[in-house]
Amino acid sequence: TEIYTLSLHDALPISAVFEPGFDLCQSPLSLAPLTYAQLAHWHQWQLSVGRGVRQIARVLYLQGNFRSDLLRTSISEVVRRHDALRTHVVFSEGRLMQEITESINWELNIDDLSALEIQLEDPRVTQSVEQFLLQQIDLNRNPLFGFKLLHLSPRQHVFIASMEHIISDACSLEILLDEIFTAYSQLLQGSPFDLPKVQVQYPQYARWQQSQRINLLDRNESYWKDHLVGCDRVRACESKPTTVTVGWGAVSLHIDDRLKADLQQWCRRKKITVVMGALVAYSALLLRWYQVADLVVEFQIDGRDSPKLDRAIGLFATSLHLRIQLIESDNFHDFLCRVVEEHHNAYQHADSSYLLSREPRPERSEEHTSELQSHHD
């Protein structure tokens, strides 16, 4: 399972999210509110059929003499450093909270498959990985992560890292793996642990966000209400289907080296990132495909708009709902500028979008046979 992280920090200048009064020296928390992103995830988890799998994971192929005892010690150090990894969801006085424990019991699952003399491509390896990743994680019990090591031979190994999405995102997974293997390397060399300081723990961020609730609403509520007024579902087809299904799918697009180089050069000329260029092209495709001139596109961002959060593990990722509009007189450059401006404005109001998403939705029109939710990542 590969996780690709797209950072948007170079797309536009971002002001620091923390107010001057944010206290970085406060004592560790044992109980904290859920963030808006966690609340949204919790409700999705509650509504999902069979409590669907919501892990974010990475599978790594390792070569060489690998010491599982040092790996276990390295993981323990990372778990000690990050409050989010010692967190589970509880109800406290009628409110959803995250409880942080000083220590948790966890285990490194190890399967020795070396006697089978199998290679990485063997279906049994894939089956073992899938079985591990498809195990459901209970949000109400620690731990909300899992690690597994497969020994294929004395010098071939597969390492699986999995985290429940309510405590993690793509950037957090990268931080986790970076710290685990940095700590492993330090242990292997006989050096003490020397990992970057975690300036803000995720529960501290959650409590700060909750304390800023009124300020966030005052700043952002009118923006979302006014900006998305009149939005309705997209007519996906003219004829009414005989059956109604709910589901999702993903489509991968391969860009060859030549097209990639051309895209990078075009983006440099337009002074935008490749990520923004892909968003503009994707938005234009949707408008043409559905033959509309006004569309809302969901666009995921990493949500880490302060350097203080660079080493924190948690669910910071959030979605922007971009209202993409096409004017008849637009050329492609005009359309590009409008999309970039829309992204910039939405980013400045991203931190309270969950609160507004809880408002009642309009009744479904009989004329619309399905709803389009398009997610660009």
Residue, then its C-alpha position, 0 to 999 in steps of 0.5 A: t500500500e503506497i501513500y503519496t503525499l502532496s504538500l501545498h506549502d509552496a503554492l501560496p504564502i501561509s500565515a502561522v496558525f497559532e495565536p501568540g498566546f498559545d502555550l508550548c510549555q503546558s504539561p502533558l494532557s491526559l484528556a483532550p477534545l477531538t479535532y474537527a477532522q477527528l469528529a468528521h472521521w468518527h461520524q464516518w466510522q459510526l455510519s460505515v457498514g461493518r465499521g469499514v477499514r480506515q487505516i493508512a499504511r505503508v509496506l516496505y521491502l527491506q534487504g540486509n541483516f535486520r534486527s527485530d529487537l532494535l526495531r521493537t525498541s525504536i518503535s517504542e521510543v517513537v510511541r513514547r515521543h508522540d501522544a497521538l500514538r497513545t490515544h484512543v476515543v472515549f466519552s467523557e461527560g457526554r462528550l467525545m474526547q481523546e484519552i492519552t495514556e502514559s504507556i500502552n501495550w503493543e506488539l510487533n507481529i513477526d512471521d518467519l516465512s524463511a522455511l518456505e523459501i518464497q520470494l517477494e512476488d509470492p501470493r502468500v506474501t501479498q495474502s499475509v500483508e492483506q490479512f494484516l491490513l484488513q484487521q479492523i481497529d477499535l477506536n475505543r481501545n489502544p493501540l490505534f496502530g499496528f506493525k508487522l515484520l515478515h522474514l522471507s530469508p535472512r536478508q529479505h524482509v517486509f515491514i508493514a506499518s498501519m495507523e488508524h486514520i483518526i490519529s494519522d494522515a499521509c504526512s504523519l505516516e512519513i514522520l513515523l517511518d522516518e523516526i523509526f528508522t532513524a532511531y533504528s540506525q542510531l541504535l545500530q551504531g550504538s548512539p543515543f536517540d537523537l530525534p527532532k523535538v516535537q514542539v506541539q503534541y496533537p492533543q495540545y493542538a486539539r485543545w487549542q483548536q477547541s479554544q478558538r472555536i468562536n473566533l474560527l466561526d466568526r472569521n469563517e462562517s459567513y464565507w462558507k455560507d455565502h460562497l457555497v449558497g445555491c450549490d446542488r447535486v450534479r446530474a450524473c445521467e439523464s435516465k433514472p437507474t433501476t437500482v441505486t448504489v452507494g460506493w466509491g472508486a479510484v482512478s490512477l493516471h500514469i504520466d510518462d516522463r515526457l508529459k511530466a517534463d512538459l507539465q513541469q515546464w508549463c507550470r514554471r511559466k505560469k508560476i504555479t506548482v505541478v499540484m496546482g496545475a493538475l488541479v486546474a486540468y482536473s477541474a476543467l475535465l470535470l466541467r466538460w464531462y458534466q457539461v456544467a459551468d459551476l462545480v464544487v470539487e473536494f481538494q485535500i490539503d495537509g493542514r499543517d500551516s505552522p512550522k510548529l507542527d512539522r514533527a507532530i503526528g496526528l490527523f491534520a489533513t482536511s478538505l477544501h471545497l472549491r467552487i469552480q466556475l467557468i465564464e463563457s469568455d474565459n480562456f485557459h489562463d483566465f480559468l487557471c487564475r480563477v482556480v488558483e484564487e479560489h484555492h487561496n481563499a478557501y485555504q484561508h477559511a479551512d479550519s472551521s469547515y467541519l462545523l459548517s458541514r454539520e448543517p442540515r442538507p437540502e432535500r434531495s431533488e427527484e430530478h437528480t439521480s445521483e450525487l457526485q463527490s469528486h476528490h482530488d488528491 
